[in-house]
Amino acid sequence: MMGYAAAPNGAGGLLWPELTPARLVRRYKRFLADVELESGATVTAHCPNSGAMTGCCEPGRRVYLSRHSDPRRKLAYTWEMIEMPGSLVGVNTLVPNRLVARALADGQVPALGGYADLKREVRVGEHSRIDLRLSATDRAPCYVEIKNCTLVSDGQALFPDAVTARGRRHLVELQQLVAQGCRCLMFFVIQRMDAGVFRPAEQIDPAYGAGLRRAVGSGVEILAWDVKIDLAAIRLNREIPCRL
């Protein structure tokens, strides 16, 4: 990603790159979106989100794109946000990992304070990685798996928005790490401002909901934070309650 600089004054956020407004024509093949620019031209943008994006990909809505000049890229534009009735919504699934790492560096998440070192994309087992490992000399390491949440219904943030075998595997891996004496935590980043509570999306993936409750019962912690998002920056805003 280009241009996602840290927000100034230790605010625990990221500045957006220069954004181009457009209208969504359609999203297809998961990673592609046709959009109409204000000039009237239609271009294809990269959609950095492998989920269903339920409720966040309706044709005709205003979207915001970043533009990249790397000649090796097939698509110059990347879809970053969409305007929904209650909030801007960040759709780029690469943003939450950077956002949480930035917020931890700036001491914005009290539940994860006191760690001296942060390492990203840590290998666990032979075929998987966990998003963050926090370490300090006076405590066990803490593994943090970060999930991007864009689906909100009746004020409830819901995850996942599609059946996720990979997500269930991460829950099992975290439970195994807890059994080895590590601290483990699921961190749900709600990339919008219109949710008051977080719940697993039982109606979409009941196995994930059952797996999340099982993980919590085994000692895996969960956090859910929404964001403050506008056309200048995105920041973690507040912890919201999780109801399993």
Contacts in CASP RR format, 6 or more apart in sequence:
PFRMAT RR
TARGET T0000
AUTHOR 0000-0000-0000
METHOD contacts of the structure
MODEL  1
MMGYAAAPNGAGGLLWPELTPARLVRRYKRFLADVELESGATVTAHCPNS
GAMTGCCEPGRRVYLSRHSDPRRKLAYTWEMIEMPGSLVGVNTLVPNRLV
ARALADGQVPALGGYADLKREVRVGEHSRIDLRLSATDRAPCYVEIKNCT
LVSDGQALFPDAVTARGRRHLVELQQLVAQGCRCLMFFVIQRMDAGVFRP
AEQIDPAYGAGLRRAVGSGVEILAWDVKIDLAAIRLNREIPCRL
1 17 0 8 1.000
1 66 0 8 1.000
1 78 0 8 1.000
1 92 0 8 1.000
1 94 0 8 1.000
1 95 0 8 1.000
1 98 0 8 1.000
2 17 0 8 1.000
2 66 0 8 1.000
2 68 0 8 1.000
2 70 0 8 1.000
3 15 0 8 1.000
3 16 0 8 1.000
3 17 0 8 1.000
3 66 0 8 1.000
4 14 0 8 1.000
4 15 0 8 1.000
4 16 0 8 1.000
4 17 0 8 1.000
4 95 0 8 1.000
4 98 0 8 1.000
5 14 0 8 1.000
5 15 0 8 1.000
6 12 0 8 1.000
6 13 0 8 1.000
6 14 0 8 1.000
6 15 0 8 1.000
6 102 0 8 1.000
7 13 0 8 1.000
7 14 0 8 1.000
7 15 0 8 1.000
7 102 0 8 1.000
7 233 0 8 1.000
7 235 0 8 1.000
10 106 0 8 1.000
11 106 0 8 1.000
11 233 0 8 1.000
11 235 0 8 1.000
12 99 0 8 1.000
12 102 0 8 1.000
12 103 0 8 1.000
12 105 0 8 1.000
12 106 0 8 1.000
12 107 0 8 1.000
12 108 0 8 1.000
12 235 0 8 1.000
12 236 0 8 1.000
13 99 0 8 1.000
13 102 0 8 1.000
13 103 0 8 1.000
13 106 0 8 1.000
13 233 0 8 1.000
13 234 0 8 1.000
13 235 0 8 1.000
13 236 0 8 1.000
14 95 0 8 1.000
14 98 0 8 1.000
14 99 0 8 1.000
14 102 0 8 1.000
14 233 0 8 1.000
14 234 0 8 1.000
14 235 0 8 1.000
15 232 0 8 1.000
15 233 0 8 1.000
16 64 0 8 1.000
16 66 0 8 1.000
16 80 0 8 1.000
16 231 0 8 1.000
16 232 0 8 1.000
16 233 0 8 1.000
16 234 0 8 1.000
17 66 0 8 1.000
17 67 0 8 1.000
18 66 0 8 1.000
18 67 0 8 1.000
19 64 0 8 1.000
19 65 0 8 1.000
19 66 0 8 1.000
19 80 0 8 1.000
19 81 0 8 1.000
19 231 0 8 1.000
20 37 0 8 1.000
20 64 0 8 1.000
20 65 0 8 1.000
20 66 0 8 1.000
20 67 0 8 1.000
20 77 0 8 1.000
21 38 0 8 1.000
21 62 0 8 1.000
21 63 0 8 1.000
21 64 0 8 1.000
21 65 0 8 1.000
22 35 0 8 1.000
22 36 0 8 1.000
22 37 0 8 1.000
22 38 0 8 1.000
22 43 0 8 1.000
22 45 0 8 1.000
22 62 0 8 1.000
22 63 0 8 1.000
22 64 0 8 1.000
22 65 0 8 1.000
23 35 0 8 1.000
23 36 0 8 1.000
23 60 0 8 1.000
23 61 0 8 1.000
23 62 0 8 1.000
23 63 0 8 1.000
24 33 0 8 1.000
24 34 0 8 1.000
24 35 0 8 1.000
24 57 0 8 1.000
24 58 0 8 1.000
24 59 0 8 1.000
24 60 0 8 1.000
24 61 0 8 1.000
24 62 0 8 1.000
24 63 0 8 1.000
24 82 0 8 1.000
25 33 0 8 1.000
25 34 0 8 1.000
25 35 0 8 1.000
25 36 0 8 1.000
25 42 0 8 1.000
25 59 0 8 1.000
25 60 0 8 1.000
26 33 0 8 1.000
26 34 0 8 1.000
26 59 0 8 1.000
27 33 0 8 1.000
27 47 0 8 1.000
27 53 0 8 1.000
27 57 0 8 1.000
28 34 0 8 1.000
30 47 0 8 1.000
30 49 0 8 1.000
30 50 0 8 1.000
30 51 0 8 1.000
31 46 0 8 1.000
31 47 0 8 1.000
31 48 0 8 1.000
31 49 0 8 1.000
31 50 0 8 1.000
32 44 0 8 1.000
32 45 0 8 1.000
32 46 0 8 1.000
32 47 0 8 1.000
32 75 0 8 1.000
33 44 0 8 1.000
33 45 0 8 1.000
33 46 0 8 1.000
33 47 0 8 1.000
33 57 0 8 1.000
33 63 0 8 1.000
33 79 0 8 1.000
34 42 0 8 1.000
34 43 0 8 1.000
34 44 0 8 1.000
34 45 0 8 1.000
35 42 0 8 1.000
35 43 0 8 1.000
35 44 0 8 1.000
35 45 0 8 1.000
35 63 0 8 1.000
35 65 0 8 1.000
35 77 0 8 1.000
35 79 0 8 1.000
36 42 0 8 1.000
37 43 0 8 1.000
43 76 0 8 1.000
43 77 0 8 1.000
44 75 0 8 1.000
44 77 0 8 1.000
45 65 0 8 1.000
45 75 0 8 1.000
45 77 0 8 1.000
45 78 0 8 1.000
45 79 0 8 1.000
46 73 0 8 1.000
46 75 0 8 1.000
46 77 0 8 1.000
46 78 0 8 1.000
46 79 0 8 1.000
47 53 0 8 1.000
47 79 0 8 1.000
47 91 0 8 1.000
48 78 0 8 1.000
48 79 0 8 1.000
48 91 0 8 1.000
48 92 0 8 1.000
48 93 0 8 1.000
48 94 0 8 1.000
49 79 0 8 1.000
49 91 0 8 1.000
49 92 0 8 1.000
49 93 0 8 1.000
49 148 0 8 1.000
49 150 0 8 1.000
50 93 0 8 1.000
51 93 0 8 1.000
51 160 0 8 1.000
51 161 0 8 1.000
51 162 0 8 1.000
52 161 0 8 1.000
52 162 0 8 1.000
53 91 0 8 1.000
53 150 0 8 1.000
53 161 0 8 1.000
54 151 0 8 1.000
54 161 0 8 1.000
54 162 0 8 1.000
54 204 0 8 1.000
55 84 0 8 1.000
55 151 0 8 1.000
56 82 0 8 1.000
56 84 0 8 1.000
56 89 0 8 1.000
56 91 0 8 1.000
56 150 0 8 1.000
56 151 0 8 1.000
57 82 0 8 1.000
61 82 0 8 1.000
61 83 0 8 1.000
61 84 0 8 1.000
62 82 0 8 1.000
62 83 0 8 1.000
63 79 0 8 1.000
63 80 0 8 1.000
63 81 0 8 1.000
63 82 0 8 1.000
63 83 0 8 1.000
64 79 0 8 1.000
64 80 0 8 1.000
64 81 0 8 1.000
64 82 0 8 1.000
64 231 0 8 1.000
65 77 0 8 1.000
65 78 0 8 1.000
65 79 0 8 1.000
65 80 0 8 1.000
66 77 0 8 1.000
66 78 0 8 1.000
66 80 0 8 1.000
67 76 0 8 1.000
67 77 0 8 1.000
67 78 0 8 1.000
68 76 0 8 1.000
68 77 0 8 1.000
68 78 0 8 1.000
69 76 0 8 1.000
78 92 0 8 1.000
79 91 0 8 1.000
79 92 0 8 1.000
80 90 0 8 1.000
80 91 0 8 1.000
80 92 0 8 1.000
80 95 0 8 1.000
81 88 0 8 1.000
81 89 0 8 1.000
81 90 0 8 1.000
81 91 0 8 1.000
81 229 0 8 1.000
81 231 0 8 1.000
82 88 0 8 1.000
82 89 0 8 1.000
82 90 0 8 1.000
82 91 0 8 1.000
83 89 0 8 1.000
84 192 0 8 1.000
84 194 0 8 1.000
86 192 0 8 1.000
86 193 0 8 1.000
86 194 0 8 1.000
87 192 0 8 1.000
87 193 0 8 1.000
87 194 0 8 1.000
87 229 0 8 1.000
88 192 0 8 1.000
88 193 0 8 1.000
88 229 0 8 1.000
88 230 0 8 1.000
88 231 0 8 1.000
89 150 0 8 1.000
89 191 0 8 1.000
89 192 0 8 1.000
89 229 0 8 1.000
90 150 0 8 1.000
90 191 0 8 1.000
90 192 0 8 1.000
90 229 0 8 1.000
90 234 0 8 1.000
91 150 0 8 1.000
91 191 0 8 1.000
93 148 0 8 1.000
95 148 0 8 1.000
95 191 0 8 1.000
95 234 0 8 1.000
96 146 0 8 1.000
96 147 0 8 1.000
96 148 0 8 1.000
96 189 0 8 1.000
96 191 0 8 1.000
97 120 0 8 1.000
97 131 0 8 1.000
97 132 0 8 1.000
97 146 0 8 1.000
99 189 0 8 1.000
99 227 0 8 1.000
99 234 0 8 1.000
99 235 0 8 1.000
99 236 0 8 1.000
100 109 0 8 1.000
100 131 0 8 1.000
100 132 0 8 1.000
100 144 0 8 1.000
100 146 0 8 1.000
100 187 0 8 1.000
100 189 0 8 1.000
100 236 0 8 1.000
101 118 0 8 1.000
101 120 0 8 1.000
101 132 0 8 1.000
103 109 0 8 1.000
103 235 0 8 1.000
103 236 0 8 1.000
104 112 0 8 1.000
104 113 0 8 1.000
104 115 0 8 1.000
104 118 0 8 1.000
104 132 0 8 1.000
104 134 0 8 1.000
105 118 0 8 1.000
107 113 0 8 1.000
108 236 0 8 1.000
109 223 0 8 1.000
109 225 0 8 1.000
109 236 0 8 1.000
111 185 0 8 1.000
111 221 0 8 1.000
111 223 0 8 1.000
111 239 0 8 1.000
112 134 0 8 1.000
112 142 0 8 1.000
112 144 0 8 1.000
112 185 0 8 1.000
112 223 0 8 1.000
114 136 0 8 1.000
115 134 0 8 1.000
115 135 0 8 1.000
115 136 0 8 1.000
115 139 0 8 1.000
115 142 0 8 1.000
116 135 0 8 1.000
116 136 0 8 1.000
116 137 0 8 1.000
117 134 0 8 1.000
117 135 0 8 1.000
117 136 0 8 1.000
118 132 0 8 1.000
118 133 0 8 1.000
118 134 0 8 1.000
119 132 0 8 1.000
119 133 0 8 1.000
119 135 0 8 1.000
120 131 0 8 1.000
120 132 0 8 1.000
121 129 0 8 1.000
121 131 0 8 1.000
122 129 0 8 1.000
122 130 0 8 1.000
122 131 0 8 1.000
122 132 0 8 1.000
122 133 0 8 1.000
122 143 0 8 1.000
123 129 0 8 1.000
124 130 0 8 1.000
124 143 0 8 1.000
124 173 0 8 1.000
124 177 0 8 1.000
125 173 0 8 1.000
128 169 0 8 1.000
128 170 0 8 1.000
128 173 0 8 1.000
130 143 0 8 1.000
130 144 0 8 1.000
130 145 0 8 1.000
130 170 0 8 1.000
130 173 0 8 1.000
130 174 0 8 1.000
130 177 0 8 1.000
131 144 0 8 1.000
131 145 0 8 1.000
131 146 0 8 1.000
132 143 0 8 1.000
132 144 0 8 1.000
132 146 0 8 1.000
133 141 0 8 1.000
133 142 0 8 1.000
133 143 0 8 1.000
133 144 0 8 1.000
134 141 0 8 1.000
134 142 0 8 1.000
134 143 0 8 1.000
134 144 0 8 1.000
135 141 0 8 1.000
135 142 0 8 1.000
139 183 0 8 1.000
140 181 0 8 1.000
140 182 0 8 1.000
140 183 0 8 1.000
141 182 0 8 1.000
141 183 0 8 1.000
142 182 0 8 1.000
142 183 0 8 1.000
142 184 0 8 1.000
142 185 0 8 1.000
143 174 0 8 1.000
143 177 0 8 1.000
143 182 0 8 1.000
143 183 0 8 1.000
143 184 0 8 1.000
143 185 0 8 1.000
144 184 0 8 1.000
144 185 0 8 1.000
144 186 0 8 1.000
144 187 0 8 1.000
145 170 0 8 1.000
145 174 0 8 1.000
145 184 0 8 1.000
145 185 0 8 1.000
145 186 0 8 1.000
145 187 0 8 1.000
146 187 0 8 1.000
146 188 0 8 1.000
146 189 0 8 1.000
147 159 0 8 1.000
147 160 0 8 1.000
147 167 0 8 1.000
147 186 0 8 1.000
147 187 0 8 1.000
147 188 0 8 1.000
147 189 0 8 1.000
148 189 0 8 1.000
148 191 0 8 1.000
149 157 0 8 1.000
149 158 0 8 1.000
149 159 0 8 1.000
149 188 0 8 1.000
149 189 0 8 1.000
149 190 0 8 1.000
149 191 0 8 1.000
149 198 0 8 1.000
149 224 0 8 1.000
150 161 0 8 1.000
150 190 0 8 1.000
150 191 0 8 1.000
150 192 0 8 1.000
151 157 0 8 1.000
151 158 0 8 1.000
151 159 0 8 1.000
151 161 0 8 1.000
151 201 0 8 1.000
152 158 0 8 1.000
152 190 0 8 1.000
152 192 0 8 1.000
152 194 0 8 1.000
152 195 0 8 1.000
155 194 0 8 1.000
155 195 0 8 1.000
155 196 0 8 1.000
155 197 0 8 1.000
156 195 0 8 1.000
156 196 0 8 1.000
156 197 0 8 1.000
156 198 0 8 1.000
156 199 0 8 1.000
157 188 0 8 1.000
157 190 0 8 1.000
157 192 0 8 1.000
157 195 0 8 1.000
157 196 0 8 1.000
157 197 0 8 1.000
157 198 0 8 1.000
157 199 0 8 1.000
157 224 0 8 1.000
157 226 0 8 1.000
157 240 0 8 1.000
158 198 0 8 1.000
158 199 0 8 1.000
158 200 0 8 1.000
158 201 0 8 1.000
158 204 0 8 1.000
159 188 0 8 1.000
159 198 0 8 1.000
159 200 0 8 1.000
159 201 0 8 1.000
159 208 0 8 1.000
160 167 0 8 1.000
160 201 0 8 1.000
160 204 0 8 1.000
160 205 0 8 1.000
160 208 0 8 1.000
161 201 0 8 1.000
161 204 0 8 1.000
162 204 0 8 1.000
162 205 0 8 1.000
163 204 0 8 1.000
163 205 0 8 1.000
163 207 0 8 1.000
163 208 0 8 1.000
164 205 0 8 1.000
164 208 0 8 1.000
167 208 0 8 1.000
168 207 0 8 1.000
168 208 0 8 1.000
168 211 0 8 1.000
170 186 0 8 1.000
171 186 0 8 1.000
171 208 0 8 1.000
171 211 0 8 1.000
171 212 0 8 1.000
171 214 0 8 1.000
171 215 0 8 1.000
171 220 0 8 1.000
172 215 0 8 1.000
174 184 0 8 1.000
174 185 0 8 1.000
174 186 0 8 1.000
174 215 0 8 1.000
174 220 0 8 1.000
175 184 0 8 1.000
175 214 0 8 1.000
175 215 0 8 1.000
175 218 0 8 1.000
175 219 0 8 1.000
175 220 0 8 1.000
177 184 0 8 1.000
178 184 0 8 1.000
178 218 0 8 1.000
178 219 0 8 1.000
178 220 0 8 1.000
179 218 0 8 1.000
183 221 0 8 1.000
184 219 0 8 1.000
184 220 0 8 1.000
184 221 0 8 1.000
185 220 0 8 1.000
185 221 0 8 1.000
185 222 0 8 1.000
185 223 0 8 1.000
186 212 0 8 1.000
186 215 0 8 1.000
186 220 0 8 1.000
186 221 0 8 1.000
186 222 0 8 1.000
186 223 0 8 1.000
187 222 0 8 1.000
187 223 0 8 1.000
187 224 0 8 1.000
187 225 0 8 1.000
188 198 0 8 1.000
188 222 0 8 1.000
188 223 0 8 1.000
188 224 0 8 1.000
188 225 0 8 1.000
188 242 0 8 1.000
189 225 0 8 1.000
189 227 0 8 1.000
189 236 0 8 1.000
190 198 0 8 1.000
190 224 0 8 1.000
190 225 0 8 1.000
190 226 0 8 1.000
190 227 0 8 1.000
190 240 0 8 1.000
191 227 0 8 1.000
191 229 0 8 1.000
191 234 0 8 1.000
192 226 0 8 1.000
192 227 0 8 1.000
192 229 0 8 1.000
193 226 0 8 1.000
193 227 0 8 1.000
193 228 0 8 1.000
193 229 0 8 1.000
193 237 0 8 1.000
195 226 0 8 1.000
195 240 0 8 1.000
196 226 0 8 1.000
196 240 0 8 1.000
196 241 0 8 1.000
197 240 0 8 1.000
197 241 0 8 1.000
197 242 0 8 1.000
197 243 0 8 1.000
198 224 0 8 1.000
198 240 0 8 1.000
198 241 0 8 1.000
198 242 0 8 1.000
198 243 0 8 1.000
199 242 0 8 1.000
199 243 0 8 1.000
199 244 0 8 1.000
200 208 0 8 1.000
200 209 0 8 1.000
200 212 0 8 1.000
200 213 0 8 1.000
200 244 0 8 1.000
201 208 0 8 1.000
201 209 0 8 1.000
202 209 0 8 1.000
209 244 0 8 1.000
212 222 0 8 1.000
212 244 0 8 1.000
213 244 0 8 1.000
216 222 0 8 1.000
216 244 0 8 1.000
222 242 0 8 1.000
223 239 0 8 1.000
223 242 0 8 1.000
224 239 0 8 1.000
224 240 0 8 1.000
224 241 0 8 1.000
224 242 0 8 1.000
225 236 0 8 1.000
225 237 0 8 1.000
225 238 0 8 1.000
225 239 0 8 1.000
225 240 0 8 1.000
226 236 0 8 1.000
226 237 0 8 1.000
226 238 0 8 1.000
226 240 0 8 1.000
227 234 0 8 1.000
227 235 0 8 1.000
227 236 0 8 1.000
227 237 0 8 1.000
228 234 0 8 1.000
228 235 0 8 1.000
228 236 0 8 1.000
228 237 0 8 1.000
229 235 0 8 1.000
END
